[in-house]
Amino acid sequence: MSIDMEQLFDRQAVTKLSQSQQEPKWMLEHRLKALEAASQLSLPKLQKTRIDHWNFTQFDPIRKEPAISSSRELPEEISRLISTDAGDAVFVQKNASPVFQSLPDTLASQGVIFTDISTAVREHEDLVKKYWMTAGGKADEHKLAALHTALVSGGAFLYVPRNVTVDLPFQALFWASGKGIGTFPYLLIVADNESELNVVANFVSDSESDAVINGAVEVFVGDQARVRIASLHTHGEQTTEVAYRRTVVGRDADLEWIVGDLNFGRTISDNTTHMKGSGSNARIKGITVGSGEERSNITSAVHHHGKATESDLVIRGVMKDQAQTILNGITKIEKGASQANGVQAEKVLMLSKEARGDANPILLIDENDVQAGHAASVGRVDPIQIFYLMSRGLSLREAERLVIFGFVSPVLDTIPFESLREQITHVIERKLG
């Protein structure tokens, strides 16, 4: 039986949730303040996307799951999303519970921390408190942000110390399983000055799940640090996901975000980067593919604060059947961010007359000595291209497949993780039928 979250989660319930995770007083106060705000705030107003009938508040109470001793105990369709080698850094959360985590001793001895949020708060409170929910998102921004802050359940904390380089990717898997559940994961990543790291985060649900997922990722890239993050979302067709990502980039730092919004249900995706340090560089790449009656609203934004910063947004969308998506690209150059250079390109390819895709490039410039540019397009598969390929012996389906993968290749081909490229390719082919 579904439950109205605003009635279920009163102050007493939120306090009990906080106490069950052995949180300090300041975190409980943070939760209760957000809970109060949630009762007064309205849903976010998204361009050309009605979400007032989406399910954000109906689900059963947070479920706890038993831990496992090995990632090989996971179902095959879940375990294939991560490496099961003993020497890898892996974190797995099922519903509200961290069920498996591993960190090689060689990394732990260098001061690397990769553990569940509850443990991190108990054992590294000062470090977590310094960064906790300070990357630009505000709990009082709207109802969904406030609900996430009030009901955070589970999540992971990754910290790489100064001058430490980690070549192997840290792997985080957030898995929603079962009917009528709500999950509120929080992933906090801190790369200290002059460090280097790679992260692959998978957000997935069972095919029959109707979960409500309201998650957030916060990333802090220190001065001269290099961070590469890939985030893949493949929730089922009955799910509703809200995914907020906030990044702060330091001086002369380098960031690469790769996002695959490949859910089969309803999606709100917001990826915002703040380039605080001068001389920093950010590349944001995204792919979304819609089929059936999927609905998605996807925003990619970069705010230039420091001098001589550079950003590049490249977003590709493919829509078929009756699927609809809104792609918003925002480049904001703040006053004082001289010599900044921000470019963006959003493109949507529609495979049927009923499909819809909007590409909205937005430039907001408050400084004179800058460069900025944008490009956007929405169109259908070129019949001349299809005719040419079929004249060379390909079937209609093979020809369309080549055109589609050629369209998304500016993002897909640049993904440095081979396993992730294969996952995304597999999901795209499933959606295309």
Salt bridges, closest charged atoms under 4 A:
GLU6 OE2 - LYS143 NZ 3.09
GLU23 OE2 - ARG31 NH2 2.71
GLU29 OE2 - LYS25 NZ 3.99
ASP52 OD2 - ARG50 NH2 2.65
ASP52 OD1 - HIS53 ND1 3.71
ASP60 OD2 - ARG63 NH2 3.31
GLU65 OE1 - LYS94 NZ 3.87
GLU194 OE2 - ARG162 NH2 3.26
ASP223 OD2 - ARG251 NH2 3.68
GLU241 OE2 - HIS233 ND1 2.88
GLU241 OE2 - HIS235 NE2 3.37
ASP252 OD2 - ARG251 NH1 3.43
ASP254 OD2 - ARG226 NH2 3.98
ASP254 OD2 - ARG283 NH2 2.88
GLU256 OE1 - ARG228 NE 3.16
GLU256 OE1 - ARG283 NH2 3.85
GLU256 OE2 - LYS285 NZ 2.65
ASP261 OD1 - ARG245 NH2 3.41
ASP270 OD1 - ARG246 NH1 2.97
GLU294 OE2 - LYS431 NZ 2.67
GLU334 OE2 - HIS303 ND1 3.53
GLU334 OE1 - LYS332 NZ 2.89
ASP358 OD2 - LYS48 NZ 2.77
ASP358 OD2 - ARG356 NH2 3.35
ASP366 OD2 - LYS332 NZ 2.76
GLU429 OE2 - ARG401 NH2 2.31
